[in-house]
Amino acid sequence: MSVRLIIVVMILYMIVPFLLTRICGWGVFSKGKVAKGIAFTFDDGPDPRYTPEVLDLLQEYGVKATFFVLGSKAEQHPELIQRMYREGHQIGIHNYNHTSNWLLSPWKNRRDQVERTADIIERITGEWPLFYRPPWGLLNIGDLFLMRKSYRIVLWSVMVGDWKPSVNPEHLKRTLLKKIKKGSIIVLHDSGDTLGADEEAPRHMITGLKEVLKEIQLKGYVCLRTDELLDKEAGGIGEVVPRAKHPGQVHS
């Protein structure tokens, strides 16, 4: 295969979906339209060190959130998935391993990463998850055709680099409060063991998030699960997207 052809294939497989989803927002959800509604989401868990602390904090402030979990960790810590579900949080898919979709074929990704994780979550909770966030928010061209038929692909509108050692609690608080607007989908991380992350970063995130939740309440924002935030566009607060028992039941 010539170098030119390799470049063309890479552009089609990686760069085109990046431009369509991350730049143009096509085929993905990055923001809701609920008046005063926002959604906190947490990636890369469940983590036995930090996820319980996050859940304790959310419970303290009466906040419902969305956890995009790794199937490999869900297998190891089903009790944390059960607690998320029991306390009313939404559970979404973040692949089985934290592997970029750019390195996988669409079929292998769907079978070995997404549906394998969905099956694990269903076995723990009894419900098949319909929401998916790819690691690093990166999709390949096949995902746009295969994944969107059965899952809602959720990215974000607010990211603050909470996985970095340089982001201390005060910086996180200040940046979040500046960036959060109505309809914001905020991405945070309840684990620090993925590539490029600082192992202690979630502890700083939790400290900063506590201060943010205090301020958010004063500002009158309503913290919703992602399914609630997206499906309030045609309704009022309190309606939740119907929960699915098997794949293929995406509600629009």
Summary of the structure (lengths in Angstrom):
residues: 252
radius of gyration: 17.5
end to end distance: 41.9
largest distance: 59.6
contacts: 864
relative contact order: 0.19
helix: 46%
strand: 13%
